[in-house]
Amino acid sequence: MSTRQQILFWLISLLIFGAVLYLLRPVLLPFVAAMAVAYLLDPTADRLVRWNFSRNAATWILTVAFFATIILVVLLLAPLLYSQIIGFIDRLPEYVQSARSWLRPIVERLIERIPILGDPSAIWQNTANFAAGWTSWLGVGVAGMWSRGLALFNLLSLLLITPVVAFYLLRDWDRFVAVIDSLLPRQHADTIREQARRVDAVLAAFVRGQALVALADGLVYGLGLSLIGLEFGLVIGLTAGLLSFVPYLGALLGSFTAIIVALLQWGLDPLRLALVAGVFVVGQLLENAVWQPRLLGKRVGLHPVWVIFGVLAGASLFGFVGVLLAVPVAAAIGVLIRFGLDRYRESRIYRGPDVVA
């Protein structure tokens, strides 16, 4: 088989695989989640095997411990988060009214200088109508999502199917890797293995490391904002930590949201605003000086812009399943692009016809 035929074969296979994934996307969530769990736990399982545990025993220990921890965290945090979210929605009209009261003089002076903006009273009336409608829609929407969350998130499949699939995937992970390795085309097996190792290094650095960094950020932000008395500080902090999966995104959005809430809660109080900003400054200092060097080190990561693009593209194509697949696919594509650029720089197209690579 010629090189052109091989490329055509793999392109067709990739297109068929992508089409099958797209058609089966409604039922993929528990399986993709189970694959993510098995991938995260596999290094620990290998370590337990080296400590003379059987693979089956190591799988049982890790699977039970992982899902028991998830359930415990949900049981502890869900009621508190729910009460804070509902409280924020209830207080939102008050926040809007407070913002209007101290923004109105500024806006009216601006309108006086720029008459083309229109009648101030009409602008404020439209703003009030929009805020009232939006807050009402938000309250109904969040309450509906909470009450129908079991159906929307397909909780039954996540709770029942994901642990079972994760157990079998983790137990047989090395066997699956060996089977896939045996199916590689022998002519290019070494090259494919090398690129697969690079993809694994990127994922290990980013997914495992950045997930722990995001968790630590969320704890610092949530506890810090709660201790200084910011309303809904726990929700804001944990959300900022979750968004820190993309470096710096969580800190930027979280600090902006926290300062807005602080302004609405305390007004222009310099000390309170400084404390809110200080929480995020301390979190960033800890992240850059402690957590990233220890959890990420000098391993290759993914550029934040590439991660954001991958998450948005995955969500658009596959929904929540696409969000889970975004980082692995982005890592693989990034490694393949670097591999292609290396080959291009070694080729006669780049070096010229008279230069031998």
C-alpha positions in Angstrom: 0.0 0.0 0.0 1.4 3.4 -1.0 1.8 6.3 1.3 -1.1 8.1 -0.5 -3.4 5.1 0.0 -2.4 4.9 3.7 -3.2 8.6 4.2 -6.6 8.1 2.4 -7.4 5.1 4.5 -6.7 6.8 7.8 -8.6 10.0 6.7 -11.7 7.9 5.8 -11.4 6.0 9.1 -11.1 9.2 11.0 -14.2 10.7 9.3 -16.2 7.5 10.0 -15.2 7.6 13.6 -16.1 11.2 14.0 -19.5 10.6 12.3 -20.2 7.7 14.7 -19.3 9.8 17.7 -21.6 12.6 16.5 -24.5 10.2 15.9 -24.1 8.5 19.3 -23.4 11.7 21.3 -26.7 11.5 23.3 -25.5 8.3 25.0 -21.8 9.0 25.3 -21.7 11.0 28.5 -21.3 8.2 31.0 -18.7 6.4 28.9 -16.6 9.6 28.2 -16.8 10.4 32.0 -15.7 6.9 32.8 -12.8 7.1 30.4 -11.7 10.4 32.1 -11.9 8.8 35.5 -9.9 5.7 34.4 -7.2 7.9 32.8 -6.9 10.0 35.9 -6.6 7.0 38.2 -4.4 4.8 36.1 -1.0 6.1 37.3 -2.1 5.5 40.9 -3.3 2.0 40.1 0.1 1.3 38.5 1.7 2.5 41.7 -0.4 0.2 43.9 0.4 -2.7 41.6 4.1 -2.0 42.2 3.4 -2.1 45.9 2.2 -5.7 45.4 -1.5 -5.0 45.1 -3.3 -7.0 42.4 -4.7 -4.9 39.6 -8.2 -6.0 40.6 -7.7 -4.9 44.2 -6.2 -1.6 43.2 -9.1 -0.9 40.9 -11.6 -1.7 43.6 -9.9 0.6 46.1 -9.5 3.5 43.8 -12.9 3.3 42.2 -14.7 3.1 45.5 -12.6 5.9 47.1 -13.0 8.2 44.1 -16.8 8.0 43.8 -17.3 8.0 47.5 -15.3 11.2 47.7 -17.4 12.7 44.9 -20.7 11.8 46.6 -19.5 13.1 50.0 -18.4 16.4 48.5 -21.8 16.8 46.6 -23.7 16.0 49.8 -21.8 18.5 51.8 -21.7 21.4 49.3 -24.9 21.0 47.2 -27.3 22.4 49.9 -25.0 25.3 50.6 -24.4 26.1 47.0 -28.1 25.8 46.2 -29.0 28.2 49.0 -26.4 30.8 47.9 -27.5 30.6 44.3 -31.2 31.0 45.1 -30.3 33.8 47.6 -28.3 35.6 44.8 -31.2 35.4 42.5 -33.6 36.8 45.2 -31.2 39.6 45.9 -30.5 40.4 42.2 -33.3 43.0 41.9 -31.9 44.8 45.0 -28.5 44.8 43.5 -29.8 46.2 40.2 -31.7 48.9 42.1 -28.5 49.8 44.1 -26.4 49.9 41.0 -29.0 52.2 39.3 -29.0 54.6 42.3 -25.3 55.3 42.3 -24.9 55.0 38.5 -27.8 57.3 37.6 -26.1 60.6 38.3 -23.1 59.6 36.3 -25.2 58.4 33.3 -27.4 61.5 33.4 -24.4 63.8 33.3 -23.1 61.7 30.3 -26.5 62.0 28.5 -26.5 65.8 29.1 -23.2 66.0 27.3 -24.2 63.6 24.5 -27.9 64.3 23.7 -28.0 61.7 21.0 -28.3 59.0 23.6 -32.0 60.0 24.1 -34.3 60.8 27.0 -32.9 59.8 30.4 -36.2 58.8 31.8 -36.9 56.5 28.9 -33.5 54.9 29.2 -34.0 54.2 32.9 -37.4 52.8 32.3 -36.2 50.4 29.6 -33.3 49.4 31.8 -35.7 48.7 34.7 -38.0 46.6 32.4 -35.0 44.7 31.1 -33.6 44.0 34.5 -37.0 42.8 35.9 -37.6 40.5 33.0 -34.1 39.1 33.0 -34.1 38.4 36.7 -37.5 36.8 36.5 -36.3 34.6 33.6 -33.1 33.7 35.5 -34.9 32.7 38.6 -37.3 30.5 36.8 -34.6 29.0 34.7 -32.3 28.2 37.6 -35.1 26.8 39.7 -36.2 24.7 36.7 -32.7 23.4 36.1 -32.4 22.5 39.7 -35.7 20.7 39.9 -35.2 18.9 36.6 -31.5 18.5 37.0 -31.8 14.7 37.4 -33.3 14.4 33.9 -31.2 17.1 32.2 -27.9 15.7 33.4 -28.9 12.1 33.0 -28.0 11.5 36.6 -29.1 7.9 36.6 -26.6 7.0 33.9 -23.8 8.9 35.6 -24.4 7.3 38.9 -25.0 3.8 37.8 -23.2 3.3 34.5 -20.1 5.6 34.9 -18.7 3.8 38.0 -19.2 0.4 36.4 -17.6 1.4 33.1 -14.8 3.2 35.0 -14.0 0.1 37.0 -13.7 -2.1 34.0 -11.7 0.5 32.0 -9.3 1.0 34.9 -8.9 -2.7 35.5 -8.1 -3.5 31.9 -6.4 -0.2 30.9 -3.0 -1.7 30.2 -4.6 -4.5 28.2 -6.5 -2.0 26.1 -3.3 0.0 25.4 -1.5 -3.2 24.4 -4.3 -4.2 22.0 -4.3 -0.7 20.4 -0.5 -0.9 20.1 -0.7 -4.3 18.4 -3.0 -2.7 15.7 -0.7 0.1 14.8 0.8 -0.1 11.3 4.2 -1.6 11.8 5.9 0.8 9.4 4.9 3.8 11.5 4.5 2.2 14.9 7.5 3.9 16.5 6.5 7.3 15.3 2.9 6.9 16.5 4.1 5.7 19.9 6.3 8.7 20.3 3.5 11.1 19.4 1.1 9.2 21.8 3.7 9.6 24.6 3.8 13.3 23.9 0.0 13.6 24.0 0.0 11.7 27.2 2.6 14.1 28.6 0.5 17.1 27.7 -2.6 15.6 29.1 -0.9 14.5 32.3 0.6 18.0 32.8 -2.6 19.9 32.0 -5.5 17.7 33.0 -4.1 16.1 36.2 -2.0 19.1 37.2 -4.3 21.9 36.2 -7.3 20.2 37.8 -5.5 20.1 41.1 -4.4 23.7 40.7 -8.1 24.7 39.9 -9.3 22.8 43.0 -6.8 24.6 45.2 -7.7 28.0 43.7 -11.4 27.3 44.3 -10.8 26.5 48.0 -8.6 29.6 48.5 -11.0 31.9 46.7 -14.2 30.4 48.3 -12.9 30.3 51.9 -11.2 33.7 51.6 -14.3 35.5 50.2 -16.5 33.8 52.8 -14.2 34.8 55.7 -14.2 38.5 54.8 -18.0 38.4 54.7 -18.7 38.7 51.0 -22.3 37.6 50.1 -22.2 34.5 47.9 -18.5 34.4 48.3 -18.4 30.6 48.3 -20.2 30.3 45.0 -18.1 33.0 43.4 -14.8 31.5 44.7 -15.6 27.9 43.7 -16.8 29.0 40.3 -13.6 31.0 39.8 -11.6 28.0 40.8 -13.4 25.8 38.3 -12.8 28.3 35.6 -9.1 28.3 36.6 -8.9 25.1 34.6 -8.1 27.6 31.9 -5.1 29.6 33.4 -5.9 33.1 34.6 -9.5 33.0 33.3 -11.0 32.1 36.7 -9.0 34.7 38.5 -10.0 37.5 36.1 -13.7 36.6 36.0 -13.9 35.8 39.7 -12.2 39.0 40.8 -14.4 41.1 38.5 -17.6 39.4 39.8 -16.5 39.6 43.5 -15.7 43.3 43.2 -19.0 44.1 41.6 -20.8 42.2 44.4 -18.7 44.0 47.0 -19.6 47.4 45.5 -23.3 46.5 45.7 -23.0 45.1 49.2 -20.6 47.7 50.9 -20.4 50.5 48.4 -17.1 52.3 47.9 -15.5 50.9 51.0 -11.7 50.9 50.3 -10.8 48.4 53.0 -13.5 45.9 51.9 -12.5 46.2 48.2 -8.9 45.8 49.1 -9.7 42.6 51.1 -11.6 41.2 48.1 -8.7 42.0 45.7 -6.3 40.6 48.3 -7.9 37.2 48.2 -7.3 36.8 44.5 -3.8 38.3 44.7 -2.9 35.7 47.4 -4.5 32.9 45.3 -2.4 33.9 42.3 0.8 34.1 44.4 0.2 30.7 45.8 -0.7 29.3 42.3 2.5 30.7 40.7 4.9 30.1 43.5 3.7 26.8 45.1 1.0 24.9 43.2 2.1 25.2 39.6 5.8 24.4 40.3 4.8 21.3 42.4 1.8 20.1 40.3 2.8 21.1 36.8 6.5 21.6 36.9 8.2 22.2 33.6 6.0 19.8 31.7 4.4 21.0 28.4 0.9 22.4 28.8 -1.7 23.8 26.5 -2.0 27.4 25.6 -5.1 29.0 27.2 -6.4 30.4 23.9 -6.2 26.9 22.4 -8.1 25.4 25.4 -10.8 28.0 25.2 -11.3 27.4 21.5 -11.4 23.6 22.0 -14.0 23.9 24.8 -16.2 26.2 22.8 -15.9 24.0 19.7 -16.6 20.8 21.6 -19.6 22.3 23.4 -21.0 23.5 20.1 -20.6 20.1 18.4 -21.3 17.6 21.2 -22.6 19.6 24.1 -21.3 18.5 27.6 -19.7 15.4 26.0 -17.7 17.8 23.8 -16.6 19.8 26.8 -15.1 16.5 28.3 -13.5 15.6 25.0 -12.2 19.1 24.3 -8.9 19.0 26.2 -7.8 15.5 25.0 -8.6 16.3 21.4 -6.9 19.8 21.6 -3.8 18.1 23.1 -3.7 15.5 20.4 -4.2 18.1 17.6 -1.5 20.4 19.2 1.0 17.5 19.3 0.2 16.6 15.7 0.6 20.2 14.5 4.0 20.4 16.2 4.9 17.1 14.6 3.8 18.3 11.2 5.8 21.5 11.6 8.9 19.6 12.5 8.5 17.4 9.4 7.9 20.5 7.3 11.1 22.1 8.6 13.0 18.9 7.6 11.5 18.7 4.2 12.8 20.0 0.9 9.7 22.3 0.7 11.2 24.3 3.6 14.9 23.7 3.2 15.1 23.8 -0.6 15.6 21.1 -3.2 19.5 21.0 -2.8 19.5 20.5 0.9 19.2 17.0 2.3 17.4 16.7 5.6 
